[in-house]
Amino acid sequence: MRIDWIFALEILPVLAKAALLTLGVTAAGFAISIVLGLFLALLRRSRRRAIAAPAAVFIEAVRGTPLLIQLYFIFYVLPEYGLILPGLATGIVALGIHYGTYTSEVFRAGIDAVPKGQWQAATALGLTPLKAFRHIVLPQAIPAIVPPLGNYLIAMFKDTPLLSAIAVVELMQRAKIIGSESFRYIEPITIVGLFFLAMSLGASMLVRALERWVRIPATG
């Protein structure tokens, strides 16, 4: 089967619109994962076992189960207990929680990599633990954190097709709909592949630029 370029141009705007939705879902989910990841990292680093242990159990439980199961759980199971979310909101929340557990380990490793002497010096200067973390420790941890966070951003973007399982019409789902209506799959699937490639390469370039900005040489 050869590519019908006229048909490809006809469906391009529709797929471009779906691509924008996919980017929006990724951006929202990643923002949640950053905030949640830092929060979980701080909980897991707590000296109080009653705080650190539940955080560790939650992180390992989410990391140990597939994202698809988590999507189904939030979309189909939680409504039985009164929590009802639309498909799009479910997808964003599920992506944020799933990848938040991964970013939490990134934050924890980055914070642990800062020499303990920095904490001691901040304490000697009379800084509160919160100010020491915000102004001394976290800025030093950021350079080591940026590269793996960038990898998870790209991984999250490539996981968005799973949202079609809960009726979110993202980029891949839109391509399947076009294919089922036209009985032509080569054009929409090819365009989707090119979209994902272009956006993944763009995200990689952005991450590398950010790495240079924080003075960490890009690798790979």
C-alpha positions, 0 to 999 in steps of 0.5 A: 500500500502506497502513501496517499499524500492528499489524504495525509495532508487532509488528516494532518490538521486533525492529528496536529490538534491531537498532538497539542492535547498530548503535549498538554497532558504531558506538561500537566502530568510532568508538573504534578510529578515534579511537585509530588516527587519532591514531596515524597522524597522529603517524606522518605528522607524523614528521620521519623520512621512513621513518616518515611515508611509509608512514603517508601511503601507508596513509592514502591507500590506505584513503581511496582505496578503498571501505569495501565492498571493505575489508570483503570484503578482511578477511572473504574474503581475509585468512582465506587468510593465516590471519587469520579474524574473525567478521562482526561483528568484521570490520565493527567493524575495517573501520569503525575502519580506514576512518574512522581514516584520515579522523580522522587527517587531522582530528587532523593538521590540528588539531595543525598549527593550534596555533602553533609557539610553543606547542611552543617555550614547552613546550620552554623550560619543560623539558617532554618532547615527549610531555608538551608534546603531551599537556598543551599542544598536544592540549588546544588542538587539541581544539576544532578537532577536535571538529566534523569528528569528529562529522561522521565519527561520523554518517557511520560510523553511516549506513555500517553497512548495508554490514555486511550484505554480510558477513552482519552482521544489523544494523538494515537487514539485519533489516528486509530479513529481515522484509520477505522473510518477511512480503512487507511492506517498507513498515513495516520500511523506514519504521521503519528510516528513522525509527530512523536519522533519530532516532539521527543527530539525537541524535548531532548534538545530542550533537556540538553540546553537545560543541562548546559544552563546548569553547567552539566555537560550533556551525555550520549 
